[in-house]
Amino acid sequence: MAGSAKSGNVIVKYLPVYFVLLAISFLEVFLAYQHFSTAGLLAFLLFLAVCGAMLAVMYFMHLAHERRSLFLTLIPALIFVLLMMNMIWTDSFRLLHMRPFAH
Amino acid sequence: MSETEAAMQGHGAMLEASPYAIPSRKLTMWLFILSDAVTFGAILFGYGYLRTASNDWPTPFKFNPSILNVMIMTVVLITSSLTMLGAVDAAKAGDKPKATRFLWSTILLGVIFAGLHLREWFSMIDEGVRLFQNPWGSPLFGASFFSITGLHMLHVVTGVVAIAVVSRLFTRGRLTPGHVETMGLYWHFVDLVWMFVVPLVYLLNISR
């Protein structure tokens, strides 16, 4: 079974990524119990989540090993759509302060 | 037949090289993942909207059992991504028994994750959380919690079933290693979404 001789090292190869992802998850829990403001905590957690997601996409999903054209087709479009969704925040803050016609 | 003649007869796509150099099934999975990421993005933004607009948003998650349970679920899901990598690698190397073992390890971890998730749900339901009511504050908490975690769990359960089918058909020789790899892309995406669900839904709402 010549093929099987080639397999088996991938787990070892990706163990560093695995441990970094676990470390990110535990760091998030640690930060959640520190006394940050909600906005500050959100910023920290989102930053760490994006880092974890990038690691997963680039290495577990092998996007780093694909042609750059695939990355350029998928990722900027996704970021653009997600950024466009941010326009809801002014309205949610307006509702929070119950100012129906606030500027 | 020249390339121009072939293109005029509708065979142009056969002559044109793929700009991404990947099989069409893999590209299709990437496009599905892109659309699914937008779906989860929209539902998480919607949750953020509700949370920001409510001044009595509850923060019910205690370290034990909720956050501890979530940490175990995270370890289980990330480990399942690792076993899926092993499955893809073994499948590409032509080692079917090893690929099947890894695939079933992934299935087992997925089932454990779903079981832990159900335990979390039943714990919340026991405390009085329903889709549109809860004992603590904004009634929309339950709707957003069950919608987001429910959509994710639907992906996990679908993935477990799909991996079982792929494993069986791959063992019988009816599917190729490429199919296993495409299945792996989906499973890693499920893992990736969880990385956003945990901080936004659980860690921002811990009980102090």
Interface residues (C-beta under 8 A of the other chain):
Chain A: M1 A2 G3 S4 A5 K6 S7 G8 N9 V10 I11 Y14 L15 Y18 L21 L22 I24 S25 F26 E28 V29 L31 A32 Y33 T38 L41 L42 L45 L46 L48 A49 G52 A53 A56 V57 F60 M61 E66 R67 S69 L70 T73 L74 A77 L78 V81 L82 M85 N86 I88 W89 D91 S92 F93 L95 L96
Chain B: P19 Y20 A21 I22 L27 W30 L34 A37 V38 G41 A42 F45 G48 Y49 L50 T52 A53 S54 N55 F63 I67 M71 T74 V75 I78 T79 S81 L82 L85 G86 V88 D89 A90 K92 A93 G94 D95 K98 G184 L185 H188 F189 D191 L192 M195 F196 V198 P199 L200 L203 L204 I206
